[in-house]
Amino acid sequence: MRRPAKFAAVLTAAAVVVAGCGSGANKVNAAATIDGRTISVNDIQSRVEKVMQNNTFVQNLQQQRKLDLLSRSILTREVSYELTSVAAQRENLRVDENAVSQRAAELAQPKQTDATAIEQNLDSATDEAFDPREVARNELLTEELAKS
């Protein structure tokens, strides 16, 4: 199997895992389970609360009773990061820590966003739920996986 096909297979398997999260003998507090690791509802809620403290877009989502958009985005990102990690381990890929630091510094810079661009604001809020180094590492690993 070619490597891009392997990565696609991993992502497909993840979709099946996430799709089955609400059924069967899963843990009560599990939002998703990937390769034996459980992402709990509490973990997702903690990340939502972290972002809600200082992000007016997220505070507006809360007032509109649409925080589920952020929760889903954070869960999707968690699943993506976990799958990237699993795939990178299987392919024995690593990223340079200096590159991670540089990318994290770039990510930490304030971003210009259009107040009416929901997807852009949601993506930015989701970034805030994670450590910049974690975001940077996963972006770089994803780029390496795409090349392999």
Residue pairs with C-beta under 8 A, 6 or more apart in sequence:
1 9
3 91
3 145
3 148
4 146
6 87
6 90
6 91
7 87
7 145
7 146
10 83
10 86
10 87
10 90
11 83
14 34
14 79
14 83
17 32
17 33
17 34
18 32
18 79
20 26
21 30
21 31
21 32
21 33
26 33
27 33
27 38
27 40
29 38
29 40
29 41
29 42
30 38
30 39
30 40
30 41
31 39
31 40
31 41
31 43
31 44
31 75
31 78
32 38
32 39
32 75
32 78
32 79
33 39
34 79
34 82
34 83
34 86
35 82
35 86
37 82
39 75
39 78
39 79
39 82
43 78
44 71
44 74
44 75
44 78
45 71
47 74
47 129
47 130
48 58
48 67
48 70
48 71
48 74
48 129
50 128
50 129
51 58
51 70
51 125
51 126
51 128
51 129
52 58
52 59
52 62
52 67
54 128
55 125
55 128
57 115
57 121
57 122
57 124
57 125
58 67
58 70
58 125
61 67
61 69
61 70
69 122
70 122
70 125
70 126
70 129
73 122
73 123
73 125
73 126
74 126
74 129
77 126
77 129
77 130
80 138
81 130
81 134
81 138
84 138
84 141
84 142
84 145
85 138
85 141
87 145
88 94
88 141
88 144
88 145
91 145
91 148
93 141
93 144
93 145
93 148
95 137
95 140
95 141
95 144
99 136
99 140
100 133
100 136
100 137
100 140
101 133
101 136
102 136
103 136
103 139
103 140
104 132
104 133
104 135
104 136
105 132
106 136
107 127
107 132
107 135
107 136
108 132
111 124
113 120
113 121
113 124
114 120
114 121
115 121
127 135
